[in-house]
Structure formats: structure tokens, C-alpha cells
Amino acid sequence: MKTKYRVIIITTVLLIGLIAIYYFFKDEKVKVLKEYNPSGKLIGTNEYVLRNGDTIMQGKFVNYNERGIKISEGQFIDNEPNGICNYYYNNGKIEAVHYRKNSKITLESSFFNTEGLLEKYAMYDDFGKSAFIINFDKKGVTKYDGYPQ
């Protein structure tokens, strides 16, 4: 009876040890790729991992214009944009905020004018097709179309 428990305990400890070793040696350390224009100015940073010899965009990205002003930021998961992605005018003011499922499907978007005021809000269905759109001016809602989900 005692040998049976010893075998179970030793097997469990060995299994947990093998799992720990696997995750320790798994090469998924996040690295940063920096992009520069021909004059040497930073125009973008992308976080990535190496997986099975391939470069996979995984983590935050930031892009800058030629004057060094941030023009976009967001995140990648498995080489696809995912979550909130912000886009800016060349003066640094917010232009649009998109909530993305992947590179082909955006779930929600907010668009702003150059003064920073909300101009349009759009909600999309699970296939990326616009389902509900609201247009705004300085006073409020001017028009809406579609069906809210």
C-alpha cells in the first residue's frame, strides 16, 4: 500500500517537473523590433516573439510620423491586431479608435474631427459589416442608421 502511494507521488512530481522544464525552455520571450526611416528617425516599434523559427507579432505596436509624433498604437495577438487600436492625426490629436477582433473584423469604431470632437460612432456585426452608425456634430446626434445589437 505504501509503495503504491510512493509511486503515485513520484510520478506526479516527475510530471510537474517535466511541465515546468517545458515552459522554462519555451522560447517566447518578447522582443522589440524598431523601425527607422532612411534618415535614422524612429518610425515604429513592434513587440514580437519567435515561435518555431517564425517572427510572430505579439504585443504592443506604436508608429510615428516623420516629425516623431505618434500616429497609431495598439496591440497584436498572434500576428493580428486585437483590442483597442488608436489612430492620430499628424498633429497628435486622436483621429479614430477601433476595437478590433482581427485584421479583417472591426467590432466598434469612434471617429473624431481635428478639434477632437466625436464625429461618428459605428458598431459592426461579427463579420465586420456595419450594423449601427451614429453621426454627431457639436450639439449632439444628427443622424443614426441601422440596428443596435
Salt bridges, closest charged atoms under 4 A:
GLU28 OE2 - ARG51 NE 2.60
GLU73 OE1 - LYS70 NZ 3.15
ASP78 OD1 - ARG51 NH1 2.79
GLU115 OE1 - LYS138 NZ 3.73
